[in-house]
Amino acid sequence: MNGSFFSSPTFPQAVNNQVPSSPPTNYSVEQSFPLEQSLIENILRLNKGKRVRAFVSYPDSNEWRDKIYTGIIEQSGRDHLIISDPTNGNWYLIRMIYLNYVEFDEPINYNPDYSDTFD
């Protein structure tokens, strides 16, 4: 054939896949967490130190099907909530997958723009 029916194949330019050896100087902890993080986690972090009741369900347990933990929010992470109960000195590590909802005894700190989410 004369080459006019099929065009010559073209290939994309090479892409630079090098990873920088160190983060930029303006890099901060806040930037290392994506904004898509769970809103529940962010709200719990914003309300650290407040007294709450955490309503939890354990579907695979007959003895602990539904449980309420009362105490102070100490920490919150992507997959957990830590509550301390000053009345008995117990600390609870609750997995978020079991958390149904949280009741607060006072107004909730809420910041939808995430600017105050991290310490």
PAZAPA-4460 file (N, C-alpha, C; in steps of 0.05 Angstrom, whole numbers, plus 32768, in hexadecimal, padded with zeros to 4 digits):
% residues 119
    n_x    n_y    n_z   ca_x   ca_y   ca_z    c_x    c_y    c_z   seq   type   mol
   8011   7FE8   8000   8000   8000   8000   8011   8019   8000     1      M     A
   8005   802F   7FFC   8014   8048   7FF9   8017   8057   8013     2      N     A
   800E   804C   802A   8011   8059   8044   7FFD   806E   804B     3      G     A
   7FEB   8074   8038   7FD7   8089   803E   7FBF   807E   804D     4      S     A
   7FBA   8064   804C   7FA3   8058   8059   7FA8   8055   8077     5      F     A
   7FBF   804C   807F   7FC6   8049   809C   7FD9   805F   80A3     6      F     A
   7FD3   806B   80BA   7FE6   8080   80C3   7FFC   8073   80D4     7      S     A
   8012   8081   80D6   8028   8076   80E6   801F   8076   8104     8      S     A
   8027   8061   8112   8020   8061   812F   802E   8076   813E     9      P     A
   8021   8081   8152   802D   8095   8163   802C   808B   8180    10      T     A
   8040   8092   818F   8042   8089   81AA   8044   80A1   81BD    11      F     A
   8037   809E   81D5   8038   80B5   81E7   8054   80BB   81F0    12      P     A
   8058   80D4   81F8   8072   80DC   8203   8077   80CE   821D    13      Q     A
   8090   80CA   8224   8098   80BE   823D   808F   80D0   8254    14      A     A
   8086   80C5   826A   807D   80D4   8281   8093   80D1   8297    15      V     A
   8098   80E7   82A4   80AC   80E7   82BA   809E   80DC   82D3    16      N     A
   80A5   80C4   82DB   8099   80B7   82F3   80AA   80B8   830B    17      N     A
   80BD   80CA   830C   80CF   80CC   8323   80C0   80D7   833B    18      Q     A
   80C6   80CC   8352   80BA   80D5   836B   80CE   80E7   8379    19      V     A
   80C5   80FF   8382   80D8   8110   838F   80E4   8103   83A8    20      P     A
   80FE   8108   83AE   810B   80FB   83C4   8102   8106   83DF    21      S     A
   80F8   811E   83E0   80ED   8129   83F9   80D5   813A   83F3    22      S     A
   80C2   813D   8407   80AB   814D   8402   80B2   816A   83FF    23      P     A
   80A1   817A   83F1   80A6   8196   83EF   80A7   81A3   840A    24      P     A
   80B4   81BA   840B   80B8   81C8   8425   809E   81D1   8431    25      T     A
   808A   81D6   8421   8070   81DF   842C   805E   81C8   8432    26      N     A
   8068   81B0   8433   8058   8198   8438   8052   8197   8456    27      Y     A
   8039   8190   845C   8031   818E   8478   8020   8174   847D    28      S     A
   801C   816D   8496   800D   8155   849C   7FF0   8157   8491    29      V     A
   7FE5   816F   8491   7FCA   8172   8487   7FC7   816A   846A    30      E     A
   7FDC   8170   845A   7FDC   8169   843E   7FDF   814B   8439    31      Q     A
   7FE8   813C   844D   7FEC   8120   8449   7FD2   8110   844B    32      S     A
   7FBD   811C   8456   7FA3   810F   8458   7F91   811A   8442    33      F     A
   7F84   8108   8434   7F72   8112   841E   7F59   811F   842A    34      P     A
   7F4D   8132   841C   7F35   813E   8424   7F1D   812B   8424    35      L     A
   7F20   8114   8416   7F0A   8101   8415   7F07   80F0   842E    36      E     A
   7F17   80F6   8443   7F15   80E7   845C   7EF9   80E8   8466    37      Q     A
   7EF3   80D4   8476   7ED8   80D2   8482   7ED1   80EC   8490    38      S     A
   7EBA   80F7   848B   7EB0   810E   8499   7EAD   8107   84B7    39      L     A
   7EA4   80EF   84BD   7EA0   80E7   84D9   7EBB   80E9   84E8    40      I     A
   7ED0   80DF   84DC   7EEA   80E1   84E8   7EF2   80FE   84ED    41      E     A
   7EEE   810F   84D9   7EF5   812C   84DC   7EE4   8139   84F2    42      N     A
   7ECB   8133   84F3   7EBA   813F   8508   7EC2   8136   8524    43      I     A
   7EC8   811C   8526   7ED1   8112   8540   7EEC   811F   8548    44      L     A
   7EFE   8123   8535   7F17   8131   853C   7F13   814E   8545    45      R     A
   7F00   815B   8537   7EFA   8177   853F   7EEE   8179   855B    46      L     A
   7EE3   8163   8564   7ED5   8163   857E   7EE4   8153   8593    47      N     A
   7EFE   8150   858F   7F0F   8142   85A3   7F0C   8150   85BE    48      K     A
   7F09   8140   85D3   7F06   814B   85EE   7EE9   814E   85F7    49      G     A
   7ED6   814A   85E5   7EB9   814C   85ED   7EAE   8131   85F6    50      K     A
   7E9A   8133   8607   7E8D   811B   8612   7E78   8112   85FD    51      R     A
   7E78   80F7   85F8   7E66   80EC   85E4   7E5B   80D1   85ED    52      V     A
   7E47   80C8   85DF   7E3D   80AD   85E0   7E40   80A1   85C4    53      R     A
   7E4F   808C   85C2   7E54   807F   85A8   7E42   8066   85A7    54      A     A
   7E30   8065   8594   7E1E   804E   8590   7E2A   803B   857C    55      F     A
   7E2F   8023   8585   7E3F   800F   8575   7E2F   7FF5   8573    56      V     A
   7E30   7FE8   855C   7E24   7FCE   8558   7E39   7FBA   854F    57      S     A
   7E38   7FA3   855B   7E49   7F8C   8554   7E37   7F77   8549    58      Y     A
   7E33   7F75   852F   7E20   7F63   8523   7E26   7F45   8527    59      P     A
   7E3F   7F3E   852C   7E46   7F22   852F   7E45   7F19   854C    60      D     A
   7E3D   7F2A   855E   7E3D   7F23   857B   7E21   7F23   8586    61      S     A
   7E19   7F0D   8593   7DFE   7F0D   85A0   7DFF   7F1B   85BB    62      N     A
   7E16   7F1A   85C8   7E19   7F26   85E3   7E1C   7F44   85E1    63      E     A
   7E2B   7F4E   85CC   7E31   7F6B   85CA   7E24   7F76   85B0    64      W     A
   7E0C   7F6E   85AA   7E00   7F77   8591   7E00   7F96   858E    65      R     A
   7DF6   7FA4   85A2   7DF5   7FC1   85A2   7E01   7FCA   85BD    66      D     A
   7E13   7FDE   85BB   7E21   7FE8   85D3   7E24   8006   85D1    67      K     A
   7E23   8014   85E8   7E27   8030   85E9   7E40   8036   85FA    68      I     A
   7E53   8044   85EE   7E6B   804C   85FD   7E68   806A   8603    69      Y     A
   7E6C   8071   861C   7E6A   808D   8625   7E86   8096   862E    70      T     A
   7E8E   80AD   8626   7EA8   80B8   862E   7EB1   80D0   861E    71      G     A
   7ECA   80D5   8620   7ED7   80ED   8613   7EE6   80E4   85FA    72      I     A
   7EE2   80F2   85E4   7EF1   80EC   85CC   7F0E   80F3   85D1    73      I     A
   7F1F   80DE   85CE   7F3C   80E2   85D2   7F4A   80E5   85B6    74      E     A
   7F43   80D3   85A4   7F4F   80D3   8589   7F3B   80C7   8575    75      Q     A
   7F3F   80CE   855C   7F2F   80C2   8547   7F41   80BE   852F    76      S     A
   7F3E   80A7   8523   7F4E   80A1   850B   7F3C   8098   84F5    77      G     A
   7F48   8091   84DF   7F39   8088   84C7   7F27   8070   84CD    78      R     A
   7F31   805E   84DF   7F21   8046   84E4   7F1B   8041   8501    79      D     A
   7F1F   8055   8513   7F1B   8051   852F   7F14   806B   853E    80      H     A
   7F08   8067   8556   7F02   807C   8568   7F0B   8073   8583    81      L     A
   7F19   8085   8592   7F22   807E   85AD   7F13   8091   85C0    82      I     A
   7F06   8084   85D4   7EF6   8092   85E8   7F01   808A   8603    83      I     A
   7F03   809D   8615   7F0A   8097   8631   7EF2   809D   8643    84      S     A
   7EEC   808C   8656   7ED6   8090   8669   7EE1   8098   8684    85      D     A
   7EDF   80B1   868B   7EEB   80BA   86A4   7EDD   80AF   86BD    86      P     A
   7EC5   80A5   86BA   7EB6   809A   86D1   7EC2   8080   86DB    87      T     A
   7ECD   8070   86C8   7ED8   8056   86D0   7EF5   8052   86C8    88      N     A
   7F00   8065   86BA   7F1C   8064   86B1   7F21   8052   8699    89      G     A
   7F0C   8048   868D   7F0F   8037   8675   7F14   8048   865C    90      N     A
   7F23   803C   864A   7F28   8047   862F   7F1D   8034   861B    91      W     A
   7F10   803E   8606   7F05   802D   85F1   7F10   8034   85D6    92      Y     A
   7F18   801F   85C7   7F20   8022   85AC   7F09   8015   859B    93      L     A
   7EFB   8026   858C   7EE3   801D   857D   7EE9   801F   8560    94      I     A
   7EE5   8009   8552   7EE9   8009   8535   7ED1   8018   8528    95      R     A
   7ED7   8029   8515   7EC3   8039   8507   7EAE   8028   84F9    96      M     A
   7EB5   8010   84F0   7EA2   8000   84E1   7E8B   7FF8   84F3    97      I     A
   7E8F   7FF8   850E   7E79   7FF1   8520   7E6A   8009   852B    98      Y     A
   7E74   8021   8526   7E68   803A   8531   7E4F   8041   8521    99      L     A
   7E38   8044   852F   7E1F   804C   8522   7E1C   806A   8522   100      N     A
   7E1E   8076   853A   7E1C   8093   853C   7E27   809B   8557   101      Y     A
   7E2B   80B6   855A   7E37   80C2   8572   7E24   80D8   857B   102      V     A
   7E1E   80D8   8595   7E0F   80EE   85A1   7E22   80FF   85B1   103      E     A
   7E1F   811A   85AF   7E2F   812D   85BD   7E1E   813A   85D2   104      F     A
   7E2A   8142   85E9   7E1B   8150   85FE   7E1C   816E   85FA   105      D     A
   7E2A   8178   85E6   7E2D   8194   85E1   7E2F   8199   85C3   106      E     A
   7E2E   81B2   85BA   7E30   81B7   859D   7E49   81AB   8591   107      P     A
   7E46   81A3   8578   7E5C   8195   8569   7E6C   81AA   855A   108      I     A
   7E87   81A8   855B   7E98   81B8   854A   7E97   81AB   852F   109      N     A
   7E92   81BB   851A   7E90   81B0   84FF   7E9B   81C5   84EC   110      Y     A
   7EAE   81BC   84DB   7EBA   81CE   84C8   7EBC   81BF   84AD   111      N     A
   7EA8   81C4   849B   7EA8   81B5   8482   7EBF   81BB   846F   112      P     A
   7ECF   81D0   8474   7EE5   81D5   8461   7EFF   81C7   846A   113      D     A
   7EFE   81B7   8480   7F14   81A7   8489   7F2C   81B6   8493   114      Y     A
   7F2B   81D0   8495   7F43   81DF   849C   7F4D   81DB   84B8   115      S     A
   7F3B   81D4   84CB   7F44   81CF   84E6   7F42   81B2   84EE   116      D     A
   7F44   81A0   84DB   7F40   8184   84E1   7F57   8177   84F0   117      T     A
   7F6F   8180   84EB   7F87   8173   84F6   7F95   8184   850B   118      F     A
   7FA0   8176   851F   7FAE   8185   8534   7FC9   818E   852A   119      D     A
***
